[in-house]
Amino acid sequence: MPYSREVSPISNSTSTNLPFSTYSLEGSFLEKEAFNSIKEVSFLSYYKDFKLLLYSKCSIGIEYLESHLRSKHFLEKEKKEKKEIIDKVLSISSTLEIVPLVDSFSLILDFSKSFFLPPFKELPILSLYKCSLEECSTIKASKSNIIRYLKEEYLERRREEDLSSYYTIIRG
């Protein structure tokens, strides 16, 4: 049985008007199906609705598949075997729609407006820091990064002010 991720609607809104076809039809994400035929890449997961490829080994989303695989994975394999595995992965990935991470992030944000989305199993759970000014949706991975962002983008003259009211902590 393929792995699936159950995701619950936040409200009674229907998913038929959302661009999330896999979730709309299946009621879950069937992300592991794309690479099932290659046991050496069990660490790859594809989320069709988010056009996103995630690596559980590296805990990242990735846009540059070939260079990442060549430089970070299968280093213990012989050259010919490594090439065969990477060629299979690239063949499959060429049939998948993968967009830049910023676009995947936008799709995830759109999805989360209507549905509860549990954490991605491939990524570590972190506390994140979200700008709470205006219509800003900027999220940073550390307190120092959000403070630097706030100072550079919004609060140039308020260098010594307590900036904690300008961001919220999203707990992992």
DSSP file (Angstrom, degrees, kcal/mol; ACC not computed):
  #  RESIDUE AA STRUCTURE BP1 BP2  ACC     N-H-->O    O-->H-N    N-H-->O    O-->H-N    TCO  KAPPA ALPHA  PHI   PSI    X-CA   Y-CA   Z-CA
    1    1 A M              0   0    0      0, 0.0     3,-0.1     0, 0.0     2,-0.0   0.000 360.0 360.0 360.0 131.0    0.0    0.0    0.0
    2    2 A P        -     0   0    0      0, 0.0     2,-0.2     0, 0.0    29,-0.1  -0.323 360.0-103.0 -68.2 149.3    1.4    3.4   -1.0
    3    3 A Y        -     0   0    0     27,-0.1    29,-0.4     2,-0.0     2,-0.3  -0.467  44.7-176.6 -67.1 138.0    2.3    5.9    1.8
    4    4 A S        -     0   0    0     -2,-0.2     2,-0.6    26,-0.1    26,-0.2  -0.981  22.1-139.9-137.5 153.8   -0.2    8.6    2.1
    5    5 A R  E     -A   29   0A   0     24,-1.3    24,-1.3    -2,-0.3     2,-0.3  -0.957  19.3-140.4-113.1 117.7   -0.5   11.7    4.3
    6    6 A E  E     -A   28   0A   0     -2,-0.6     2,-0.4    22,-0.2    22,-0.2  -0.618  21.4-175.2 -78.8 134.6   -3.9   12.5    5.7
    7    7 A V        -     0   0    0     20,-0.8   110,-0.1    -2,-0.3    -2,-0.0  -0.999  12.2-144.9-132.6 133.1   -4.7   16.2    5.7
    8    8 A S  E     -B  116   0B   0    108,-0.5   108,-3.6    -2,-0.4     2,-0.1  -0.774  18.8-114.7-103.6 140.8   -7.9   17.6    7.2
    9    9 A P  E     -B  115   0B   0      0, 0.0   106,-0.3     0, 0.0     3,-0.0  -0.433  15.3-143.4 -65.0 145.0   -9.9   20.6    6.0
   10   10 A I  S    S+     0   0    0    104,-2.3     2,-0.2    -2,-0.1   105,-0.2   0.879  82.4   2.8 -73.7 -39.8   -9.9   23.6    8.4
   11   11 A S  S    S-     0   0    0    103,-0.8   103,-0.0     2,-0.1     0, 0.0  -0.563  94.9 -80.2-130.3-166.7  -13.5   24.3    7.5
   12   12 A N  S    S+     0   0    0     -2,-0.2   102,-0.0     2,-0.0    -2,-0.0   0.259  79.6 133.3 -84.8  13.3  -16.3   22.9    5.4
   13   13 A S        -     0   0    0    101,-0.2     2,-0.3     1,-0.1    -2,-0.1  -0.330  57.2-121.9 -64.8 147.1  -14.8   24.5    2.3
   14   14 A T    >   -     0   0    0      1,-0.1     3,-0.6    -5,-0.0    -1,-0.1  -0.633   3.9-141.7 -90.7 150.5  -14.7   22.2   -0.7
   15   15 A S  G >  S+     0   0    0     -2,-0.3     3,-1.5     1,-0.2     5,-0.4   0.451  82.7  92.0 -88.6  -0.1  -11.4   21.5   -2.4
   16   16 A T  G 3  S+     0   0    0      1,-0.3    -1,-0.2     8,-0.1     8,-0.0   0.770  86.2  49.9 -68.3 -24.0  -12.9   21.5   -5.9
   17   17 A N  G <  S+     0   0    0     -3,-0.6    -1,-0.3     2,-0.0    -2,-0.1   0.344  97.8  87.9 -95.0   8.4  -12.2   25.1   -6.4
   18   18 A L  S <  S-     0   0    0     -3,-1.5     6,-0.1     2,-0.1    -3,-0.0  -0.760  82.4-125.0-104.0 152.3   -8.5   24.7   -5.3
   19   19 A P  S    S+     0   0    0      0, 0.0     2,-1.0     0, 0.0    -3,-0.1   0.079  79.3 109.6 -82.6  28.2   -5.7   23.8   -7.6
   20   20 A F     >  +     0   0    0     -5,-0.4     4,-2.9     1,-0.2     5,-0.2  -0.662  38.0 167.8-105.7  76.9   -4.7   20.8   -5.4
   21   21 A S  H  > S+     0   0    0     -2,-1.0     4,-2.4     1,-0.2     5,-0.3   0.863  71.3  50.0 -64.3 -41.3   -5.7   18.0   -7.7
   22   22 A T  H  > S+     0   0    0      2,-0.2     4,-2.9     1,-0.2     6,-0.5   0.957 116.9  41.1 -63.9 -48.9   -4.0   15.1   -5.8
   23   23 A Y  H  > S+     0   0    0      1,-0.2     4,-2.4     3,-0.2    -2,-0.2   0.913 114.3  53.5 -64.5 -41.4   -5.5   16.1   -2.5
   24   24 A S  H  < S+     0   0    0     -4,-2.9    -1,-0.2     1,-0.2    -2,-0.2   0.887 119.1  33.7 -60.8 -40.0   -8.9   16.9   -4.1
   25   25 A L  H  < S+     0   0    0     -4,-2.4    -2,-0.2    -5,-0.2    -1,-0.2   0.862 132.0  28.0 -84.7 -37.4   -9.1   13.5   -5.7
   26   26 A E  H  < S-     0   0    0     -4,-2.9    -3,-0.2     2,-0.3    -2,-0.2   0.689  88.5-132.6-100.6 -22.4   -7.4   11.3   -3.1
   27   27 A G  S  < S+     0   0    0     -4,-2.4   -20,-0.8    -5,-0.5     2,-0.3   0.571  85.2  48.9  75.6   8.1   -8.0   13.1    0.2
   28   28 A S  E    S-A    6   0A   0     -6,-0.5     2,-0.5   -22,-0.2    -2,-0.3  -0.950  93.0 -92.4-160.6 174.2   -4.2   12.7    0.9
   29   29 A F  E     -A    5   0A   0    -24,-1.3   -24,-1.3    -2,-0.3     3,-0.2  -0.860  22.1-167.3 -99.5 132.7   -0.8   13.1   -0.6
   30   30 A L    >   +     0   0    0     -2,-0.5     3,-1.3   -26,-0.2     4,-0.3  -0.386  32.6 148.8-110.2  51.9    0.6   10.1   -2.5
   31   31 A E  G >   +     0   0    0      1,-0.3    15,-1.8    -2,-0.2     3,-0.7   0.721  58.0  60.2 -66.4 -25.8    4.1   11.6   -2.7
   32   32 A K  G >  S+     0   0    0    -29,-0.4     3,-0.8     1,-0.2     4,-0.3   0.659  82.8  83.0 -79.3 -13.0    6.2    8.5   -2.5
   33   33 A E  G X  S+     0   0    0     -3,-1.3     3,-0.9     1,-0.2     4,-0.3   0.797  77.2  68.4 -62.2 -29.2    4.8    6.9   -5.7
   34   34 A A  G <  S+     0   0    0     -3,-0.7    -1,-0.2    -4,-0.3     3,-0.2   0.869 112.5  26.8 -60.7 -38.7    7.0    8.8   -8.0
   35   35 A F  G X  S+     0   0    0     -3,-0.8     3,-1.8    -4,-0.3     6,-0.3   0.135  82.4 116.6-114.5  19.6   10.2    7.1   -7.0
   36   36 A N  T <  S+     0   0    0     -3,-0.9    -1,-0.2    -4,-0.3    -2,-0.1   0.804  70.9  62.3 -56.8 -31.4    8.9    3.7   -5.8
   37   37 A S  T 3  S+     0   0    0     -4,-0.3     2,-0.6    -3,-0.2    -1,-0.3   0.557  95.8  64.2 -77.1  -6.0   10.8    1.8   -8.6
   38   38 A I    X   -     0   0    0     -3,-1.8     3,-1.7     1,-0.1    -1,-0.2  -0.876  60.7-172.8-122.6  99.4   14.2    2.9   -7.3
   39   39 A K  G >  S+     0   0    0     -2,-0.6     3,-1.1     1,-0.3    -1,-0.1   0.793  81.0  66.1 -63.1 -28.3   15.0    1.6   -3.9
   40   40 A E  G 3  S+     0   0    0      1,-0.3    -1,-0.3     2,-0.1     3,-0.2   0.634 100.9  50.3 -69.8 -13.0   18.2    3.6   -3.6
   41   41 A V  G X   +     0   0    0     -3,-1.7     3,-2.2    -6,-0.3    -1,-0.3  -0.126  62.1 130.1-118.1  38.1   16.3    6.9   -3.6
   42   42 A S  T <   +     0   0    0     -3,-1.1    -1,-0.2     1,-0.3    -2,-0.1   0.656  67.6  70.2 -63.5 -12.4   13.7    6.1   -0.9
   43   43 A F  T 3  S+     0   0    0     -3,-0.2    13,-2.8    12,-0.1     2,-0.4   0.511  81.8  90.9 -82.3  -5.2   14.8    9.4    0.6
   44   44 A L  E <   +C   55   0C   0     -3,-2.2     2,-0.4    11,-0.2    -9,-0.2  -0.773  52.0 179.5 -94.0 134.1   13.1   11.4   -2.2
   45   45 A S  E     -C   54   0C   0      9,-2.4     9,-3.0    -2,-0.4     2,-0.5  -1.000  12.1-156.4-132.3 136.7    9.4   12.5   -2.0
   46   46 A Y  E     -C   53   0C   0    -15,-1.8     2,-0.7    -2,-0.4     7,-0.2  -0.950   1.9-161.4-113.9 128.3    7.5   14.4   -4.6
   47   47 A Y  E >>> -C   52   0C   0      5,-3.1     5,-1.9    -2,-0.5     4,-0.9  -0.885   5.1-170.2-108.6  99.2    4.5   16.5   -3.6
   48   48 A K  G >45S+     0   0    0     -2,-0.7     3,-0.8     1,-0.3    -1,-0.2   0.895  82.9  55.6 -58.6 -44.7    2.5   17.0   -6.8
   49   49 A D  G 345S+     0   0    0      1,-0.3    -1,-0.3   -29,-0.1   -28,-0.1   0.782 118.5  34.5 -62.8 -25.6    0.1   19.6   -5.4
   50   50 A F  G <45S-     0   0    0     -3,-0.8    -1,-0.3     2,-0.2    -2,-0.2   0.415 102.3-129.6-106.3  -1.0    3.1   21.7   -4.3
   51   51 A K  T <<5 +     0   0    0     -4,-0.9    48,-2.0    -3,-0.8     2,-0.4   0.917  62.4 145.2  52.1  46.7    5.3   20.8   -7.3
   52   52 A L  E   < -C   47   0C   0     -5,-1.9    -5,-3.1    46,-0.2     2,-0.5  -0.941  44.5-159.3-127.6 133.9    7.9   20.1   -4.6
   53   53 A L  E     -C   46   0C   0     -2,-0.4     9,-2.0     9,-0.4     2,-0.3  -0.964  19.0-172.0-112.2 123.8   10.7   17.6   -4.3
   54   54 A L  E     -CD  45  61C   0     -9,-3.0    -9,-2.4    -2,-0.5     2,-0.5  -0.888  14.7-149.5-118.7 148.2   12.0   16.9   -0.8
   55   55 A Y  E  >> -CD  44  60C   0      5,-2.9     5,-1.3    -2,-0.3     4,-1.0  -0.968   5.3-168.2-114.8 120.6   14.9   14.9    0.5
   56   56 A S  T  45S+     0   0    0    -13,-2.8    -1,-0.1    -2,-0.5   -12,-0.1   0.829  88.9  58.0 -75.8 -30.4   14.6   13.2    3.9
   57   57 A K  T  45S+     0   0    0    -14,-0.3    -1,-0.2     1,-0.2   -13,-0.1   0.907 121.0  26.0 -63.4 -41.4   18.4   12.5    4.0
   58   58 A C  T  45S-     0   0    0    -15,-0.2    -1,-0.2     2,-0.2    -2,-0.2   0.505 100.0-131.3-101.4  -6.6   19.3   16.1    3.6
   59   59 A S  T  <5 +     0   0    0     -4,-1.0     2,-0.3     1,-0.2    -3,-0.2   0.915  67.8 111.0  54.9  47.6   16.2   17.6    5.1
   60   60 A I  E   < -D   55   0C   0     -5,-1.3    -5,-2.9    63,-0.1     2,-0.4  -0.955  69.1-122.9-143.1 161.0   15.8   20.0    2.2
   61   61 A G  E     -D   54   0C   0     -2,-0.3     2,-0.4    -7,-0.2    -7,-0.2  -0.829  38.9-157.4 -96.0 148.1   13.7   20.9   -0.7
   62   62 A I        +     0   0    0     -9,-2.0    -9,-0.4    -2,-0.4     3,-0.2  -0.980  33.1 177.0-138.2 141.6   15.7   20.9   -3.9
   63   63 A E  S    S+     0   0    0     -2,-0.4     2,-1.0     1,-0.2    -1,-0.1   0.673  81.7  60.2-106.1 -28.4   15.5   22.5   -7.3
   64   64 A Y     >  +     0   0    0      1,-0.2     4,-1.8     2,-0.1     5,-0.2  -0.660  62.9 166.7-107.7  76.1   18.8   21.3   -8.8
   65   65 A L  H  >  +     0   0    0     -2,-1.0     4,-2.8     1,-0.2     5,-0.2   0.910  67.2  49.5 -60.9 -52.1   18.4   17.5   -8.6
   66   66 A E  H  > S+     0   0    0      1,-0.2     4,-2.5     2,-0.2     5,-0.2   0.935 113.1  44.5 -60.8 -50.1   21.2   16.3  -10.8
   67   67 A S  H  > S+     0   0    0      1,-0.2     4,-1.9     2,-0.2    -1,-0.2   0.871 114.4  51.0 -65.3 -34.7   24.0   18.4   -9.3
   68   68 A H  H  X S+     0   0    0     -4,-1.8     4,-2.4     2,-0.2     5,-0.4   0.945 112.1  45.6 -66.7 -47.0   22.8   17.6   -5.8
   69   69 A L  H  X S+     0   0    0     -4,-2.8     4,-1.7     1,-0.2    -2,-0.2   0.910 114.0  49.1 -62.4 -41.9   22.7   13.8   -6.4
   70   70 A R  H  < S+     0   0    0     -4,-2.5    -1,-0.2    -5,-0.2    -2,-0.2   0.881 120.4  34.9 -66.6 -37.8   26.1   13.8   -8.1
   71   71 A S  H  < S+     0   0    0     -4,-1.9    -2,-0.2    -5,-0.2    -1,-0.2   0.740 130.4  26.8 -91.2 -22.5   27.8   15.8   -5.3
   72   72 A K  H  < S+     0   0    0     -4,-2.4     2,-0.3    -5,-0.2     3,-0.2   0.633 111.1  53.0-117.0 -17.9   26.0   14.5   -2.2
   73   73 A H  S  < S+     0   0    0     -4,-1.7    -1,-0.1    -5,-0.4     4,-0.0  -0.854  97.4  18.4-127.6 157.1   24.7   11.0   -2.8
   74   74 A F    >   +     0   0    0     -2,-0.3     3,-1.1   -34,-0.1    -1,-0.2   0.745  67.1 144.5  62.7  27.5   25.9    7.6   -4.0
   75   75 A L  T 3   +     0   0    0      1,-0.3    -1,-0.1    -3,-0.2    -2,-0.1   0.777  69.8  54.9 -66.6 -25.8   29.6    8.5   -3.3
   76   76 A E  T 3  S+     0   0    0      2,-0.1    -1,-0.3     6,-0.0     2,-0.1   0.606  92.7  93.7 -82.8 -11.2   30.3    4.9   -2.2
   77   77 A K  S <  S-     0   0    0     -3,-1.1     2,-0.1     1,-0.1    -4,-0.0  -0.447  86.4-101.6 -81.2 153.4   28.9    3.5   -5.5
   78   78 A E     >  -     0   0    0     -2,-0.1     4,-3.0     1,-0.1     5,-0.3  -0.384  38.9-106.5 -67.7 154.5   31.0    2.7   -8.5
   79   79 A K  H  > S+     0   0    0      1,-0.2     4,-2.3     2,-0.2     5,-0.2   0.873 118.3  47.5 -53.2 -45.8   30.9    5.3  -11.3
   80   80 A K  H  > S+     0   0    0      2,-0.2     4,-2.2     1,-0.2    -1,-0.2   0.925 114.4  46.0 -64.6 -45.8   28.8    3.2  -13.6
   81   81 A E  H  > S+     0   0    0      2,-0.2     4,-2.3     1,-0.2    -2,-0.2   0.905 112.1  51.5 -65.3 -41.8   26.3    2.2  -11.0
   82   82 A K  H  X S+     0   0    0     -4,-3.0     4,-2.5     1,-0.2     5,-0.2   0.923 110.2  49.5 -59.5 -45.1   26.0    5.8   -9.7
   83   83 A K  H  X S+     0   0    0     -4,-2.3     4,-2.7    -5,-0.3    -2,-0.2   0.901 109.6  51.7 -61.8 -42.3   25.4    7.1  -13.2
   84   84 A E  H  X S+     0   0    0     -4,-2.2     4,-2.1     2,-0.2    -2,-0.2   0.922 111.9  45.8 -62.0 -45.3   22.6    4.4  -13.8
   85   85 A I  H  X S+     0   0    0     -4,-2.3     4,-2.4     2,-0.2    -2,-0.2   0.943 114.9  46.7 -63.3 -47.9   20.8    5.4  -10.5
   86   86 A I  H  X S+     0   0    0     -4,-2.5     4,-2.8     1,-0.2     5,-0.2   0.896 110.4  53.2 -63.8 -39.7   21.1    9.1  -11.3
   87   87 A D  H  X S+     0   0    0     -4,-2.7     4,-2.2    -5,-0.2    -1,-0.2   0.899 109.4  49.0 -62.0 -40.5   19.9    8.6  -14.9
   88   88 A K  H  X S+     0   0    0     -4,-2.1     4,-2.2     2,-0.2    -2,-0.2   0.931 112.6  47.8 -63.1 -45.3   16.8    6.7  -13.6
   89   89 A V  H  X S+     0   0    0     -4,-2.4     4,-3.1     1,-0.2    -2,-0.2   0.922 112.9  48.0 -62.1 -44.3   16.0    9.4  -11.1
   90   90 A L  H  X S+     0   0    0     -4,-2.8     4,-1.9     2,-0.2    -1,-0.2   0.863 108.4  55.2 -65.8 -35.6   16.4   12.1  -13.8
   91   91 A S  H  < S+     0   0    0     -4,-2.2     4,-0.4    -5,-0.2    -1,-0.2   0.931 113.8  40.6 -61.8 -45.7   14.3   10.2  -16.2
   92   92 A I  H >< S+     0   0    0     -4,-2.2     3,-1.7     1,-0.2     4,-0.4   0.933 113.9  52.6 -67.9 -45.6   11.4   10.1  -13.6
   93   93 A S  H >< S+     0   0    0     -4,-3.1     3,-1.4     1,-0.3    -1,-0.2   0.796  97.9  66.0 -65.0 -26.1   12.0   13.6  -12.4
   94   94 A S  T 3< S+     0   0    0     -4,-1.9    -1,-0.3     1,-0.3    -2,-0.2   0.716 100.1  52.4 -67.0 -18.1   11.8   14.9  -16.0
   95   95 A T  T <  S+     0   0    0     -3,-1.7     2,-0.3    -4,-0.4    -1,-0.3   0.517  98.7  83.9 -91.3  -6.2    8.1   13.8  -16.0
   96   96 A L  S <  S-     0   0    0     -3,-1.4     2,-0.9    -4,-0.4   -48,-0.0  -0.720  80.3-125.1 -99.6 146.5    7.4   15.7  -12.8
   97   97 A E        +     0   0    0     -2,-0.3     2,-0.5   -45,-0.1    -3,-0.1  -0.812  36.6 173.8 -89.9 110.8    6.5   19.4  -12.5
   98   98 A I        -     0   0    0     -2,-0.9   -46,-0.2    -5,-0.1   -47,-0.1  -0.979   6.8-172.4-120.4 126.7    9.0   20.9  -10.1
   99   99 A V        -     0   0    0    -48,-2.0   -46,-0.2    -2,-0.5     5,-0.1  -0.676  38.8 -72.5-113.1 167.2    9.0   24.6   -9.6
  100  100 A P    >>  -     0   0    0      0, 0.0     4,-1.9     0, 0.0     3,-1.1  -0.237  49.8-111.1 -55.4 149.7   11.4   26.9   -7.7
  101  101 A L  H 3> S+     0   0    0      1,-0.3     4,-2.7     2,-0.2     5,-0.2   0.823 116.7  60.1 -56.7 -34.4   11.1   26.6   -3.9
  102  102 A V  H 3> S+     0   0    0      1,-0.2     4,-1.6     2,-0.2    -1,-0.3   0.871 106.4  47.6 -63.2 -35.1    9.5   30.1   -3.6
  103  103 A D  H <> S+     0   0    0     -3,-1.1     4,-2.0     2,-0.2    -2,-0.2   0.885 110.9  50.6 -72.2 -39.3    6.7   29.0   -5.8
  104  104 A S  H  X S+     0   0    0     -4,-1.9     4,-2.5     1,-0.2    -2,-0.2   0.913 108.0  54.1 -61.4 -41.6    6.2   25.7   -3.9
  105  105 A F  H  X S+     0   0    0     -4,-2.7     4,-2.5     1,-0.2    -2,-0.2   0.904 106.6  51.3 -59.2 -42.8    6.1   27.8   -0.7
  106  106 A S  H  X S+     0   0    0     -4,-1.6     4,-2.5     2,-0.2    -1,-0.2   0.909 110.0  49.2 -61.8 -42.4    3.3   30.0   -2.2
  107  107 A L  H  X S+     0   0    0     -4,-2.0     4,-2.6     2,-0.2    -2,-0.2   0.900 110.5  50.6 -63.7 -40.5    1.3   26.9   -3.1
  108  108 A I  H  X S+     0   0    0     -4,-2.5     4,-2.6     2,-0.2    -2,-0.2   0.913 110.6  49.3 -63.7 -42.5    1.8   25.5    0.5
  109  109 A L  H  X S+     0   0    0     -4,-2.5     4,-0.7     2,-0.2    -2,-0.2   0.918 111.5  49.1 -62.8 -42.9    0.6   28.9    1.9
  110  110 A D  H >< S+     0   0    0     -4,-2.5     3,-0.9     1,-0.2     4,-0.5   0.928 112.4  48.5 -61.2 -44.6   -2.5   28.8   -0.3
  111  111 A F  H >X S+     0   0    0     -4,-2.6     4,-2.0     1,-0.2     3,-1.7   0.918 106.5  56.4 -60.4 -45.0   -3.2   25.2    0.7
  112  112 A S  H 3< S+     0   0    0     -4,-2.6    -1,-0.2     1,-0.3    -2,-0.2   0.613  93.2  69.6 -69.6 -11.0   -2.9   26.0    4.4
  113  113 A K  T << S+     0   0    0     -3,-0.9    -1,-0.3    -4,-0.7    -2,-0.2   0.767 117.2  21.6 -72.3 -25.0   -5.5   28.8    4.1
  114  114 A S  T <4 S+     0   0    0     -3,-1.7  -104,-2.3    -4,-0.5  -103,-0.8   0.607 126.0  41.3-115.8 -18.9   -8.2   26.1    3.6
  115  115 A F  E  < S-B    9   0B   0     -4,-2.0     2,-0.5  -106,-0.3    -1,-0.2  -0.946  76.3-114.4-134.4 150.6   -6.6   22.9    5.0
  116  116 A F  E     -B    8   0B   0   -108,-3.6  -108,-0.5    -2,-0.3    -3,-0.1  -0.740  33.1-162.3 -79.7 128.4   -4.6   21.8    8.0
  117  117 A L        -     0   0    0     -2,-0.5     3,-0.1  -110,-0.1  -110,-0.1  -0.938   6.5-146.3-117.6 110.7   -1.2   20.6    6.8
  118  118 A P        -     0   0    0      0, 0.0     3,-0.1     0, 0.0  -113,-0.0  -0.225  42.5 -74.1 -66.2 165.4    0.8   18.5    9.2
  119  119 A P        -     0   0    0      0, 0.0     2,-0.4     0, 0.0     6,-0.1  -0.231  51.3-103.7 -59.8 148.6    4.6   18.9    9.1
  120  120 A F    >   -     0   0    0      1,-0.1     3,-1.4     4,-0.1    -3,-0.0  -0.607  24.4-139.5 -71.1 129.3    6.5   17.4    6.2
  121  121 A K  T 3  S+     0   0    0     -2,-0.4    -1,-0.1     1,-0.3     4,-0.1   0.716  98.3  61.1 -65.9 -20.0    8.1   14.2    7.4
  122  122 A E  T 3  S+     0   0    0      2,-0.1    -1,-0.3   -64,-0.0   -63,-0.1   0.643  98.0  66.4 -81.3 -14.8   11.3   15.0    5.4
  123  123 A L  S <  S-     0   0    0     -3,-1.4   -63,-0.1   -64,-0.1   -64,-0.1  -0.834  84.8-112.9-114.4 145.2   12.0   18.2    7.2
  124  124 A P        -     0   0    0      0, 0.0     2,-0.7     0, 0.0    -4,-0.1  -0.395  35.7-112.9 -68.4 151.5   13.1   18.9   10.8
  125  125 A I        +     0   0    0     -6,-0.1     2,-0.3    -4,-0.1    47,-0.1  -0.790  47.2 171.6 -90.4 118.8   10.5   20.7   12.9
  126  126 A L        -     0   0    0     -2,-0.7     2,-0.5    45,-0.1    -3,-0.0  -0.802  39.2-108.8-121.3 160.1   11.9   24.2   13.8
  127  127 A S        -     0   0    0     -2,-0.3     2,-0.3    44,-0.2    44,-0.2  -0.804  42.2-163.4 -83.2 134.4   10.6   27.3   15.3
  128  128 A L  E     -E  170   0D   0     42,-2.8    42,-3.2    -2,-0.5     2,-0.5  -0.787  13.9-133.6-118.2 162.8   10.2   30.0   12.6
  129  129 A Y  E     -EF 169 140D   0     11,-2.8    11,-3.0    -2,-0.3     2,-0.4  -0.973  19.3-164.7-124.3 119.6    9.9   33.7   12.8
  130  130 A K  E     -EF 168 139D   0     38,-3.0    38,-2.7    -2,-0.5     9,-0.2  -0.878  23.7-119.3-110.3 132.7    7.2   35.5   10.7
  131  131 A C  E     -E  167   0D   0      7,-2.5    36,-0.3    -2,-0.4    35,-0.0  -0.469  21.1-165.0 -63.3 134.0    7.1   39.2   10.0
  132  132 A S        +     0   0    0     34,-2.4     2,-0.3    -2,-0.2    35,-0.2   0.178  49.0 113.4-109.8  16.9    3.8   40.6   11.4
  133  133 A L  S >  S-     0   0    0     33,-0.4     3,-2.4     2,-0.0    -2,-0.0  -0.678  83.6 -44.0 -91.5 143.6    3.9   43.9    9.6
  134  134 A E  T 3  S-     0   0    0     -2,-0.3     0, 0.0     1,-0.3     0, 0.0  -0.011 114.6 -30.9  44.4-133.3    1.5   44.9    6.9
  135  135 A E  T 3  S+     0   0    0      2,-0.0    -1,-0.3     0, 0.0     2,-0.2  -0.002  95.4 143.5-101.5  25.7    0.8   42.2    4.4
  136  136 A C    <   -     0   0    0     -3,-2.4    -6,-0.0     1,-0.1     0, 0.0  -0.458  29.3-178.9 -73.5 134.8    4.2   40.7    4.8
  137  137 A S        +     0   0    0     -2,-0.2     2,-0.2    -7,-0.1    -1,-0.1   0.112  31.7 141.2-117.0  19.8    4.5   36.9    4.6
  138  138 A T        -     0   0    0     -8,-0.1    -7,-2.5     8,-0.0     2,-0.4  -0.430  28.9-171.1 -67.7 132.8    8.3   36.8    5.2
  139  139 A I  E     -F  130   0D   0     -9,-0.2     2,-0.3    -2,-0.2    -9,-0.2  -0.990   1.2-168.0-126.6 134.2    9.4   33.9    7.4
  140  140 A K  E     -F  129   0D   0    -11,-3.0   -11,-2.8    -2,-0.4     6,-0.0  -0.871  24.9-132.5-121.9 156.2   13.0   33.4    8.7
  141  141 A A  S    S+     0   0    0     -2,-0.3     2,-0.3   -13,-0.2   -14,-0.2   0.546  86.0  35.8 -86.5  -8.7   14.6   30.5   10.4
  142  142 A S  S  > S-     0   0    0    -13,-0.1     4,-2.0     1,-0.1     5,-0.2  -0.977  75.5-120.6-144.3 158.6   16.2   32.4   13.2
  143  143 A K  H  > S+     0   0    0     -2,-0.3     4,-2.3     1,-0.2     5,-0.2   0.901 114.3  52.9 -62.6 -42.2   15.5   35.3   15.5
  144  144 A S  H  > S+     0   0    0      1,-0.2     4,-2.3     2,-0.2    -1,-0.2   0.875 108.0  51.4 -64.6 -35.3   18.6   37.1   14.4
  145  145 A N  H  > S+     0   0    0      2,-0.2     4,-2.4     1,-0.2    -1,-0.2   0.901 110.7  46.9 -68.6 -40.2   17.5   36.8   10.7
  146  146 A I  H  X S+     0   0    0     -4,-2.0     4,-2.7     2,-0.2    -2,-0.2   0.893 112.7  49.9 -69.7 -37.3   14.0   38.2   11.3
  147  147 A I  H  X S+     0   0    0     -4,-2.3     4,-2.4     2,-0.2    -2,-0.2   0.926 111.9  47.8 -65.3 -43.6   15.4   41.1   13.3
  148  148 A R  H  X S+     0   0    0     -4,-2.3     4,-2.5    -5,-0.2     5,-0.2   0.929 112.6  49.7 -60.6 -44.7   18.0   41.8   10.5
  149  149 A Y  H  X S+     0   0    0     -4,-2.4     4,-2.9     1,-0.2     5,-0.4   0.936 111.0  48.9 -59.0 -48.4   15.2   41.6    7.9
  150  150 A L  H  X>S+     0   0    0     -4,-2.7     5,-2.6     1,-0.2     4,-2.4   0.912 112.6  47.9 -59.8 -44.2   12.9   44.0    9.9
  151  151 A K  H  <5S+     0   0    0     -4,-2.4    -1,-0.2     3,-0.2    -2,-0.2   0.915 116.8  42.6 -63.2 -43.5   15.7   46.5   10.4
  152  152 A E  H  <5S+     0   0    0     -4,-2.5    -2,-0.2    -5,-0.2    -1,-0.2   0.891 125.1  31.7 -71.7 -40.2   16.7   46.4    6.7
  153  153 A E  H  <5S+     0   0    0     -4,-2.9    -3,-0.2    -5,-0.2    -2,-0.2   0.828 137.4   0.8 -90.9 -33.3   13.2   46.5    5.2
  154  154 A Y  T  <5S+     0   0    0     -4,-2.4    -3,-0.2    -5,-0.4     3,-0.2   0.715 122.7  45.4-127.6 -34.3   11.0   48.4    7.7
  155  155 A L    > < +     0   0    0     -5,-2.6     3,-1.8     1,-0.2    -3,-0.1  -0.284  52.6 147.6-123.5  46.8   12.8   49.9   10.7
  156  156 A E  T 3  S+     0   0    0      1,-0.3     3,-0.3    -4,-0.1    -1,-0.2   0.826  79.4  43.2 -54.3 -37.6   16.0   51.5    9.6
  157  157 A R  T 3  S+     0   0    0      1,-0.2    -1,-0.3    -3,-0.2     3,-0.2   0.475 101.2  71.2 -89.8  -1.2   15.9   54.2   12.3
  158  158 A R    X   +     0   0    0     -3,-1.8     3,-0.8     1,-0.2    -1,-0.2  -0.284  53.3 140.6-109.4  46.8   14.9   51.9   15.1
  159  159 A R  T 3  S+     0   0    0     -3,-0.3    -1,-0.2     1,-0.2     4,-0.1   0.810  75.6  38.9 -61.9 -33.9   18.1   50.0   15.6
  160  160 A E  T 3  S+     0   0    0     -3,-0.2    -1,-0.2     2,-0.1    -2,-0.1   0.528  91.9 109.6 -97.3  -6.4   17.9   49.9   19.4
  161  161 A E  S <  S-     0   0    0     -3,-0.8     2,-0.5     1,-0.1    -3,-0.0  -0.339  81.6-102.2 -70.6 148.9   14.2   49.4   19.8
  162  162 A D        -     0   0    0      1,-0.1     3,-0.4    -2,-0.0    -1,-0.1  -0.619  36.2-170.7 -69.2 119.1   12.8   46.1   21.0
  163  163 A L    >   +     0   0    0     -2,-0.5     3,-2.2     1,-0.2     4,-0.2   0.334  54.3 106.1 -97.3   6.4   11.5   44.5   17.8
  164  164 A S  G >  S+     0   0    0      1,-0.3     3,-0.8     2,-0.2    -1,-0.2   0.743  74.6  60.0 -63.1 -22.4    9.7   41.5   19.4
  165  165 A S  G 3  S+     0   0    0     -3,-0.4    -1,-0.3     1,-0.2    -2,-0.1   0.559  96.8  63.1 -80.5  -5.5    6.3   43.1   18.6
  166  166 A Y  G <  S+     0   0    0     -3,-2.2   -34,-2.4   -35,-0.0   -33,-0.4   0.383 105.6  40.3-100.1   2.6    7.1   43.1   14.9
  167  167 A Y  E <   -E  131   0D   0     -3,-0.8     2,-0.3   -36,-0.3   -36,-0.2  -0.983  66.0-143.6-145.0 157.4    7.3   39.3   14.5
  168  168 A T  E     -E  130   0D   0    -38,-2.7   -38,-3.0    -2,-0.3     2,-0.6  -0.915  20.5-124.8-119.3 150.5    5.6   36.2   15.7
  169  169 A I  E     -E  129   0D   0     -2,-0.3     2,-0.8   -40,-0.2   -40,-0.2  -0.829  14.5-156.2 -95.5 125.5    7.1   32.9   16.5
  170  170 A I  E     -E  128   0D   0    -42,-3.2   -42,-2.8    -2,-0.6     2,-0.2  -0.897  20.6-141.8 -99.3 109.1    5.7   29.9   14.7
  171  171 A R              0   0    0     -2,-0.8   -44,-0.2   -44,-0.2   -45,-0.1  -0.505 360.0 360.0 -77.4 137.8    6.4   27.0   16.9
  172  172 A G              0   0    0     -2,-0.2    -1,-0.1   -47,-0.1   -45,-0.1   0.445 360.0 360.0 -79.0 360.0    7.4   23.7   15.3
